[in-house]
Structure formats: C-alpha cells, structure tokens
Amino acid sequence: MQPFYEKREIRERPDIWILRGEFNILAKLEEILGKAKSELMVAVPAFAETISGVFAPMLMRLQGKGVEILFMVAGEEKEWNLKEIASIAEVRMRDHMFGGGVIVDGKEAVLFLGEEKPTLVIWSNHLGLVKFARDYFQYLWNSPETKIHEV
C-alpha cells in the first residue's frame, strides 16, 4: 500500500510559482493559453492594460478551437481598445477590480499583482487556489456593477 500512496502523493502535488519580469510573465501566459481546451477567463485590471494587446492573437487561435472566452476589464471604456477582443470574446467592464488574472479550464491560474504594471504574478495549478480565483472571477462577472460591453 505504501508505494501506491507515495505515487499518488507525487502526482497530486500542486505547484505555486512567483514569476517576475514581463518576458517570464508573457511566456507563462502563452504556455497556459496554449493548453486551453474549453474555457478561458481573463480579468485585466487597469494597471495591466499594457498586456491586453498581447491577448488578441492568442484569443483568436483559441476561438478557432471552440474555447469559450470571458474577458473582463477595469477602468473606463475609452482607456481600452476592445473592438478586436470583443469580436473574439464576451467582454464585460467594471469601474474597479482588485487584482486580475487568467484562468484556464479551471486547472491553472495566473494572478496579476502590482500597482502600475504586472511585474509580479503568481502561477498555480493548485486546485483550491484555482477554484478560489475562478469563483472570484464569476462573482465579479455576474455582479450588478459589471457592465456588458456592446460591440
């Protein structure tokens, strides 16, 4: 029984990484977006607006694979160029968002931290952390303060 238990423990051990620097963050985002099979949730706070332009080409590929894409942004609509993303994903807006991130298929999450730009992120495949991030995203997505972006 011991060998079975030890193998099981190894397989279920989740990872939590702290990533720094734009190159590392974009590389991790590209990696996890490439794994998306059914659902992608993206929450981009105002301080992470600079990376939103990177999403459009990746989202187009995912849309072609039939991935449901939910894209939420914070701030004023005039601050965002959402035309291209709104043609690919369902987009909603909020006045303010505490943090943000990307959740792929309910299995992996990248959480944005920072004040001016996302120079530090947390990536994890820990099911509890990913579920918490997904539940928080759903709460914000369905909140009355969240406005549906009209194309």
C-alpha positions in Angstrom: 0.0 0.0 0.0 2.9 2.4 0.8 4.2 2.5 -2.8 0.7 3.3 -4.1 0.3 6.1 -1.6 3.7 7.6 -2.4 3.0 7.6 -6.2 -0.4 9.2 -5.6 1.1 11.9 -3.4 3.7 12.8 -6.1 1.0 13.0 -8.9 -1.2 15.3 -6.8 1.4 17.7 -5.6 0.5 21.2 -7.0 2.9 23.9 -7.9 2.8 27.6 -7.0 5.3 29.8 -8.7 6.1 33.5 -8.4 7.1 35.0 -11.7 8.9 38.3 -12.2 9.5 40.3 -15.3 7.5 40.9 -18.4 9.3 38.3 -20.5 8.7 35.5 -18.0 5.1 36.6 -17.5 4.3 36.6 -21.2 6.0 33.3 -21.7 3.9 31.7 -18.9 0.7 33.2 -20.3 1.5 31.9 -23.8 2.2 28.5 -22.3 -1.1 28.2 -20.4 -3.2 29.7 -23.1 -1.9 27.1 -25.5 -3.3 24.4 -23.2 -6.9 25.8 -23.1 -9.4 23.4 -24.3 -12.8 24.6 -23.1 -12.8 27.8 -21.0 -10.7 30.8 -20.6 -11.4 33.6 -18.1 -9.4 36.8 -18.2 -9.6 39.7 -15.8 -7.4 42.6 -16.7 -7.2 45.4 -14.1 -6.3 48.9 -15.3 -2.6 48.5 -14.3 -2.3 45.5 -16.6 -3.8 47.2 -19.7 -0.4 47.2 -21.4 -0.5 43.4 -21.8 -4.1 43.2 -23.1 -2.8 43.8 -26.7 -0.9 40.6 -26.4 -4.1 38.6 -25.9 -5.8 39.3 -29.2 -3.8 36.9 -31.4 -3.8 34.2 -28.8 -7.5 34.5 -28.3 -8.2 34.2 -32.0 -6.5 30.8 -32.0 -8.5 29.7 -29.0 -11.8 30.9 -30.5 -11.0 28.7 -33.6 -10.6 25.7 -31.3 -14.0 26.4 -29.7 -12.8 27.7 -26.4 -15.4 29.8 -24.5 -13.6 33.2 -23.7 -14.8 35.6 -21.0 -12.8 38.8 -20.9 -13.3 41.4 -18.1 -11.5 44.7 -17.9 -11.5 47.5 -15.3 -11.4 51.3 -15.8 -13.1 53.5 -18.4 -14.1 52.2 -21.8 -12.2 55.0 -23.6 -8.9 53.7 -22.0 -9.3 50.3 -23.8 -9.3 49.3 -27.4 -11.8 46.4 -27.1 -13.0 46.2 -30.7 -10.8 43.3 -31.7 -11.2 41.4 -28.4 -15.0 41.9 -28.4 -15.1 40.2 -31.8 -13.5 37.1 -30.2 -14.7 37.0 -26.6 -17.6 38.0 -24.4 -16.4 41.3 -22.8 -17.6 43.0 -19.6 -16.3 46.1 -17.8 -16.0 47.2 -14.2 -15.0 50.5 -12.7 -12.5 48.9 -10.4 -11.0 45.5 -9.9 -8.8 44.3 -7.1 -6.1 42.3 -8.9 -6.7 40.2 -12.0 -5.6 37.2 -13.8 -6.1 34.3 -16.3 -7.8 31.0 -15.5 -7.6 28.2 -18.0 -10.1 25.3 -17.9 -10.4 25.6 -14.1 -7.0 23.9 -13.8 -4.4 26.7 -13.9 -4.4 30.4 -12.9 -2.0 33.3 -13.3 -2.8 36.1 -10.8 -1.6 39.6 -11.5 -0.1 41.6 -8.7 1.3 45.1 -8.8 0.4 48.8 -8.8 1.5 50.2 -12.1 2.1 47.2 -14.3 2.1 43.4 -13.8 5.7 42.9 -12.9 4.9 40.1 -10.4 2.5 37.3 -10.9 1.6 34.1 -9.2 1.0 31.0 -11.3 -0.5 27.9 -9.8 -2.2 24.6 -10.6 -3.3 24.1 -7.0 -6.9 23.2 -7.4 -8.0 25.1 -4.2 -6.3 28.3 -5.4 -7.6 28.0 -8.9 -11.2 27.3 -7.7 -10.9 30.4 -5.4 -9.8 32.5 -8.4 -12.5 31.1 -10.6 -15.2 31.7 -8.0 -14.0 35.3 -7.6 -14.0 35.9 -11.3 -17.6 34.5 -11.6 -18.6 36.8 -8.7 -17.2 39.9 -10.4 -18.6 38.7 -13.8 -22.1 38.4 -12.5 -22.0 41.4 -10.2 -24.5 44.2 -10.9 -21.6 46.6 -11.1 -20.2 44.8 -14.1 -21.4 46.2 -17.5 -21.7 44.2 -20.6 -19.6 45.7 -23.4 -21.6 46.3 -26.5 -19.8 45.8 -29.8 
